[in-house]
Amino acid sequence: MLGWVCRRKSIPLAAVVCLAVAPPALAFDESDLQRLADTGACAECDLSFADLEGASLAGADLSGADLVCARLAAADLMGADLSGANAMGADFAGADLSGADLRRAVLLRTALLEATRANVNISGATFFRSMSDGGLAGVDCDVGAP
């Protein structure tokens, strides 16, 4: 069984997706990563393939950011603006997404296992084969026009 949980000795589905999306040579822009670290904001940034595991990004502006295959496991994204972000293949396992804005975000083959998702706005977001536990209870799922 393909999955995200390493203790099960499974092949991470994101790894398969990410290898097909782009080679690591097309990874994140270092200056964008530095801007995020310095200001807590990085709208429209290229953070693809960035390792932000456990990062404190509460309230960060990542609107429209390229988060393809980014590792955001256990990150604090409480109240973060991820609207319009492309998070295909991203790993949000164990992240705190409480109050985050994911409107119009692309969440294809994204891991949301054990992520806190209270009061998350996913209106108009695109999901396909994303892995989640506990469903999307308490999440604003209005799929009106993006």
Contact map, one row per residue, 1 for C-alpha under 8 A:
11100000010000000000000000000000000000000000000000000000000000000000000000000000000000000000000000000000000000000000000000000000000000000000000000
11110000011110000000000000000000000000000000000000000000000000000000000000000000000000000000000000000000000000000000000000000000000000000000000000
11111000011110000000000000000000000000000000000000000000000000000000000000000000000000000000000000000000000000000000000000000000000000000000000000
01111100011111000000000000000000000000000000000000000000000000000000000000000000000000000000000000000000000000101000000000000000000000000000000000
00111111110100000000000000000000000000000000000000000000000000000000000000000000000000000000000000000000000000000000000000000000000000000000000000
00011111111100000000000000000000000000000000000000000000000000000000000000000000000000000000000000000000000000000000000000000000000000000000000000
00001111110000000000000000000000000000000000000000000000000000000000000000000000000000000000000000000000000000000000000000000000000000000000000000
00001111110000000000000000000000000000000000000000000000000000000000000000000000000000000000000000000000000000000000000000000000000000000000000000
00001111111000000000000000000000000000000000000000000000000000000000000000000000000000000000000000000000000000000000000000000000000000000000000000
11111111111100000000000000000000000000000000000000000000000000000000000000000000000000000000000000000000000000000000000000000000000000000000000000
01110100111110100000000000000000000000000000000000000000000000000000000000000000000000000000000000000000000000000000000000000000000000000000000000
01111100011111110000000000000000000000000000000000000000000000000000000000000000000000000000000000000000000000000000000000000000000000000000000000
01110000001111111000000000000000000000000000000000000000000000000000000000000000000000000000000000000000000010000000000000000000000000000000000000
00010000000111111100000000000000000000000000000000000000000000000000100000000000000000001110000000000000000011100000000000000000000000000000000000
00000000001111111110000000000000000000000000000000000000000000000000000000000000000000001000000000000000000000000000000000000000000000000000000000
00000000000111111111000000000000000000000000000000000000000000000000000000000000000000000000000000000000000000000000000000000000000000000000000000
00000000000011111111100000000000000000000000000000000000000000000000000000000000000000001000000000000000000010000000000000000000000000000000000000
00000000000001111111110000000000000000000000000000000000000000000001100000000000000000001000000000000000000000000000000000000000000000000000000000
00000000000000111111111000000000000000000000000000000000000000000000000000000000000000000000000000000000000000000000000000000000000000000000000000
00000000000000011111111000000000000000000000000000000000000000000000000000000000000000000000000000000000000000000000000000000000000000000000000000
00000000000000001111111000000000000000000000000000000000000000000000000000000000000000000000000000000000000000000000000000000000000000000000000000
00000000000000000111111111000000000000000000000000000000000000000000000000000000000000000000000000000000000000000000000000000000000000000000000000
00000000000000000011111111100000000000000000000000000000000000000000000000000000000000000000000000000000000000000000000000000000000000000000000000
00000000000000000000011111100000000000000000000010000000000000000000000000000000000000000000000000000000000000000000000000000000000000000000000000
00000000000000000000011111100000000000000000000000000000000000000000000000000000000000000000000000000000000000000000000000000000000000000000000000
00000000000000000000011111110000000000000000000000000000000000000000000000000000000000000000000000000000000000000000000000000000000000000000000000
00000000000000000000001111111000000000000000001111000000000000000000000000000000000000000000000000000000000000000000000000000000000000000000000000
00000000000000000000000001111101100000000000011111000000000000000000000000000000000000000000000000000000000000000000000000000000000000000000000000
00000000000000000000000000111111100000000000111000000000000000000000000000000000000000000000000000000000000000000000000000000000000000000000000000
00000000000000000000000000011111110000000000000000000000000000000000000000000000000000000000000000000000000000000000000000000000000000000000000000
00000000000000000000000000001111111000000000000000000000000000000000000000000000000000000000000000000000000000000000000000000000000000000000000000
00000000000000000000000000011111111100000100111000000000000000000000000000000000000000000000000000000000000000000000000000000000000000000000000000
00000000000000000000000000011111111110000000001000000000000000000000000000000000000000000000000000000000000000000000000000000000000000000000000000
00000000000000000000000000000111111111000000000000000000000000000000000000000000000000000000000000000000000000000000000000000000000000000000000000
00000000000000000000000000000011111111111100000000000000000000000000000000000000000000000000000000000000000000000000000000000000000000000000000000
00000000000000000000000000000001111111111100000000000000000000000000000000000000000000000000000000000000000000000000000000000000000000000000000000
00000000000000000000000000000000111111110000000000000000000000000000000000000000000000000000000000000000000000000000000000000000000000000000000000
00000000000000000000000000000000011111110000000000000000000000000000000000000000000000000000000000000000000000000000000000000000000000000000000000
00000000000000000000000000000000001111111100000000000000000000000000000000000000000000000000000000000000000000000000000000000000000000000000000000
00000000000000000000000000000000001111111100000000000000101110000000000000000000000000000000000000000000000000000000000000000000000000000000000000
00000000000000000000000000000000001100111110000000000000000111000000000000000000000000000000000000000000000000000000000000000000000000000000000000
00000000000000000000000000000001001100111111100000000000000111101000000000000000000000000000000000000000000000000000000000000000000000000000000000
00000000000000000000000000000000000000001111100000000000000011111000000000000000000000000000000000000000000000000000000000000000000000000000000000
00000000000000000000000000000000000000000111110000000000000001111100000000000000000010000000000000000000000000000000000000000000000000000000000000
00000000000000000000000000001001000000000111111000000000000001011100000000000000000000000000000000000000000000000000000000000000000000000000000000
00000000000000000000000000011001000000000001111100000000000000001110000000000000000000000000000000000000000000000000000000000000000000000000000000
00000000000000000000000000111001100000000000111111000000000000001111010000000000000000000000000000000000000000000000000000000000000000000000000000
00000000000000000000000000110000000000000000011111000000000000000111110000000000000000000000000000000000000000000000000000000000000000000000000000
00000000000000000000000100110000000000000000001111100000000000000011111000000000000000000000000000000000000000000000000000000000000000000000000000
00000000000000000000000000110000000000000000001111110000000000000010111000000000000000000000000000000000000000000000000000000000000000000000000000
00000000000000000000000000000000000000000000000011111000000000000000011100000000000000000000000000000000000000000000000000000000000000000000000000
00000000000000000000000000000000000000000000000001111110000000000000011110100000000000000000000000000000000000000000000000000000000000000000000000
00000000000000000000000000000000000000000000000000111110000000000000001111100000000000000000000000000000000000000000000000000000000000000000000000
00000000000000000000000000000000000000000000000000011111000000000000000111110000000000000000001000000000000000000000000000000000000000000000000000
00000000000000000000000000000000000000000000000000011111100000000000000101110000000000000000000000000000000000000000000000000000000000000000000000
00000000000000000000000000000000000000000000000000000111110000000000000000111000000000000000000000000000000000000000000000000000000000000000000000
00000000000000000000000000000000000000010000000000000011111100000000000000111101000000000000000000000000000000000000000000000000000000000000000000
00000000000000000000000000000000000000000000000000000001111100000000000000011111000000000000000000000000000000000000000000000000000000000000000000
00000000000000000000000000000000000000010000000000000000111110000000000000001111100000000000000000000000000000000000000000000000000000000000000000
00000000000000000000000000000000000000011100000000000000111111000000000000001011100000000000000000000000000000000000000000000000000000000000000000
00000000000000000000000000000000000000011110000000000000001111100000000000000001110000000000000000000000000000000000000000000000000000000000000000
00000000000000000000000000000000000000001111100000000000000111111000000000000001111010000000000000000000000000000000000000000000000000000000000000
00000000000000000000000000000000000000000111000000000000000011111000000000000000111110000000000000000000000000000000000000000000000000000000000000
00000000000000000000000000000000000000000011100000000000000001111100000000000000011111000000000000000000000000000000000000000000000000000000000000
00000000000000000000000000000000000000000111111000000000000001111110000000000000010111000000000000000000000000000000000000000000000000000000000000
00000000000000000000000000000000000000000001111100000000000000011111000000000000000011100000000000000000000000000000000000000000000000000000000000
00000000000000000000000000000000000000000000011111000000000000001111110000000000000011110100000000000000000000000000000000000000000000000000000000
00000000000000000100000000000000000000000000001110000000000000000111110000000000000001111100000000000000000000000000000000000000000000000000000000
00000000000001000100000000000000000000000000000111000000000000000011111000000000000000111110000000000000000000000000000000000000000000000000000000
00000000000000000000000000000000000000000000001111110000000000000011111100000000000000101110000000000000000000000000000000000000000000000000000000
00000000000000000000000000000000000000000000000011111000000000000000111110000000000000000111000000000000000000000000000000000000000000000000000000
00000000000000000000000000000000000000000000000000111110000000000000011111100000000000000111101000000000000000000000000000000000000000000000000000
00000000000000000000000000000000000000000000000000011100000000000000001111100000000000000011111000000000000000000000000000000000000000000000000000
00000000000000000000000000000000000000000000000000001110000000000000000111110000000000000001111100000000000000000010000000000000000000000000000000
00000000000000000000000000000000000000000000000000011111100000000000000111111000000000000001011100000000000000000000000000000000000000000000000000
00000000000000000000000000000000000000000000000000000111110000000000000001111100000000000000001110000000000000000000000000000000000000000000000000
00000000000000000000000000000000000000000000000000000001111100000000000000111111000000000000001111010000000000000000000000000000000000000000000000
00000000000000000000000000000000000000000000000000000000111000000000000000011111000000000000000111110000000000000000000000000000000000000000000000
00000000000000000000000000000000000000000000000000000000011100000000000000001111100000000000000011111000000000000000000000000000000000000000000000
00000000000000000000000000000000000000000000000000000000111111000000000000001111110000000000000010111000000000000000000000000000000000000000000000
00000000000000000000000000000000000000000000000000000000001111100000000000000011111000000000000000011100000000000000000000000000000000000000000000
00000000000000000000000000000000000000000000000000000000000011111000000000000001111110000000000000011110100000000000000000000000000000000000000000
00000000000000000000000000000000000000000000000000000000000001110000000000000000111110000000000000001111100000000000000000000000000000000000000000
00000000000000000000000000000000000000000000000000000000000000111000000000000000011111000000000000000111110000000000000000000000000000000000000000
00000000000000000000000000000000000000000001000000000000000001111110000000000000011111100000000000000101110000000000000000000000000000000000000000
00000000000000000000000000000000000000000000000000000000000000011111000000000000000111110000000000000000111000000000000000000000000000000000000000
00000000000000000000000000000000000000000000000000000000000000000111110000000000000011111100000000000000111101000000000000000000000000000000000000
00000000000000000000000000000000000000000000000000000000000000000011100000000000000001111100000000000000011111000000000000000000000000000000000000
00000000000001101100000000000000000000000000000000000000000000000001110000000000000000111110000000000000001111100000000000000000000000000000000000
00000000000001000000000000000000000000000000000000000000000000000011111100000000000000111111000000000000001011100000000000000000000000000000000000
00000000000001000000000000000000000000000000000000000000000000000000111110000000000000001111100000000000000001110000000000000000000000000000000000
00000000000000000000000000000000000000000000000000000000000000000000001111100000000000000111111000000000000001111010000000000000000000000000000000
00000000000000000000000000000000000000000000000000000000000000000000000111000000000000000011111000000000000000111110000000000000000000000000000000
00000000000000000000000000000000000000000000000000000000000000000000000011100000000000000001111100000000000000011111000000000000000000000000000000
00000000000000000000000000000000000000000000000000000100000000000000000111111000000000000001111110000000000000010111000000000000000000000000000000
00000000000000000000000000000000000000000000000000000000000000000000000001111100000000000000011111000000000000000011100000000000000000000000000000
00000000000000000000000000000000000000000000000000000000000000000000000000011111000000000000001111110000000000000011110100000000000000000000000000
00000000000000000000000000000000000000000000000000000000000000000000000000001110000000000000000111110000000000000001111100000000000000000000000000
00000000000000000000000000000000000000000000000000000000000000000000000000000111000000000000000011111000000000000000111110000000000000000000000000
00000000000000000000000000000000000000000000000000000000000000000000000000001111110000000000000011111100000000000000001110000000000000000000000000
00000000000000000000000000000000000000000000000000000000000000000000000000000011111000000000000000111110000000000000000111000000000000000000000000
00000000000000000000000000000000000000000000000000000000000000000000000000000000111110000000000000011111100000000000000111101000000000000000000000
00000000000000000000000000000000000000000000000000000000000000000000000000000000011100000000000000001111100000000000000011111000000000000000000001
00000000000000000000000000000000000000000000000000000000000000000000000000000000001110000000000000000111110000000000000001111100000000000000000001
00000000000000000000000000000000000000000000000000000000000000000000000000000000011111100000000000000111111000000000000001011100000000000000000000
00000000000000000000000000000000000000000000000000000000000000000000000000000000000111110000000000000001111100000000000000001110000000000000000000
00000000000000000000000000000000000000000000000000000000000000000000000000000000000001111100000000000000111111000000000000001111010000000000000000
00000000000000000000000000000000000000000000000000000000000000000000000000000000000000111000000000000000011111000000000000000111110000000000000000
00000000000011001000000000000000000000000000000000000000000000000000000000000000000000011100000000000000001111100000000000000011111000000000000000
00000000000001000000000000000000000000000000000000000000000000000000000000000000000000111111000000000000001111110000000000000000111000000000000000
00010000000001000000000000000000000000000000000000000000000000000000000000000000000000001111100000000000000011111000000000000000011100000000000000
00000000000000000000000000000000000000000000000000000000000000000000000000000000000000000011111000000000000001111110000000000000011110000000000000
00010000000000000000000000000000000000000000000000000000000000000000000000000000000000000001110000000000000000111110000000000000001110000000000000
00000000000000000000000000000000000000000000000000000000000000000000000000000000000000000000111000000000000000011111000000000000000110000000000000
00000000000000000000000000000000000000000000000000000000000000000000000001000000000000000001111110000000000000011111100000000000000000000000000000
00000000000000000000000000000000000000000000000000000000000000000000000000000000000000000000011111000000000000000111110000000000000000000000000000
00000000000000000000000000000000000000000000000000000000000000000000000000000000000000000000000111100000000000000011111100000000000000010110000000
00000000000000000000000000000000000000000000000000000000000000000000000000000000000000000000000011100000000000000001111100000000000000001110000000
00000000000000000000000000000000000000000000000000000000000000000000000000000000000000000000000001110000000000000000111110000000000000000111000000
00000000000000000000000000000000000000000000000000000000000000000000000000000000000000000000000011111100000000000000111111000000000000000111000000
00000000000000000000000000000000000000000000000000000000000000000000000000000000000000000000000000111110000000000000001111100000000000000011100000
00000000000000000000000000000000000000000000000000000000000000000000000000000000000000000000000000001111100000000000000111111000000000000011111000
00000000000000000000000000000000000000000000000000000000000000000000000000000000000000000000000000000111000000000000000011111000000000000001111101
00000000000000000000000000000000000000000000000000000000000000000000000000000000000000000000000000000011100000000000000001111100000000000000111111
00000000000000000000000000000000000000000000000000000000000000000000000000000000000000000000000000000111111000000000000001111110000000000000001001
00000000000000000000000000000000000000000000000000000000000000000000000000000000000000000000000000000001111100000000000000011111000000000000000000
00000000000000000000000000000000000000000000000000000000000000000000000000000000000000000000000000000000011110000000000000001111110000000000000000
00000000000000000000000000000000000000000000000000000000000000000000000000000000000000000000000000000000001110000000000000000111110000000000000000
00000000000000000000000000000000000000000000000000000000000000000000000000000000000000000000000000000000000111000000000000000011111000000000000000
00000000000000000000000000000000000000000000000000000000000000000000000000000000000000000000000000000000001111110000000000000011111100000000000000
00000000000000000000000000000000000000000000000000000000000000000000000000000000000000000000000000000000000011111000000000000000111110000000000000
00000000000000000000000000000000000000000000000000000000000000000000000000000000000000000000000000000000000000111100000000000000011111100000000000
00000000000000000000000000000000000000000000000000000000000000000000000000000000000000000000000000000000000000011100000000000000001111100000000000
00000000000000000000000000000000000000000000000000000000000000000000000000000000000000000000000000000000000000000000000000000000000111111000000000
00000000000000000000000000000000000000000000000000000000000000000000000000000000000000000000000000000000000000000000000000000000000111111000000000
00000000000000000000000000000000000000000000000000000000000000000000000000000000000000000000000000000000000000000000100000000000000001111110000000
00000000000000000000000000000000000000000000000000000000000000000000000000000000000000000000000000000000000000000000010000000000000001111110000000
00000000000000000000000000000000000000000000000000000000000000000000000000000000000000000000000000000000000000000000111100000000000000011111000000
00000000000000000000000000000000000000000000000000000000000000000000000000000000000000000000000000000000000000000000111111000000000000011111100000
00000000000000000000000000000000000000000000000000000000000000000000000000000000000000000000000000000000000000000000001111100000000000000111110000
00000000000000000000000000000000000000000000000000000000000000000000000000000000000000000000000000000000000000000000000011110000000000000011111000
00000000000000000000000000000000000000000000000000000000000000000000000000000000000000000000000000000000000000000000000001110000000000000001111100
00000000000000000000000000000000000000000000000000000000000000000000000000000000000000000000000000000000000000000000000001111000000000000000111111
00000000000000000000000000000000000000000000000000000000000000000000000000000000000000000000000000000000000000000000000000110000000000000000011111
00000000000000000000000000000000000000000000000000000000000000000000000000000000000000000000000000000000000000000000000000010000000000000000001111
00000000000000000000000000000000000000000000000000000000000000000000000000000000000000000000000000000011000000000000000000111000000000000000001111
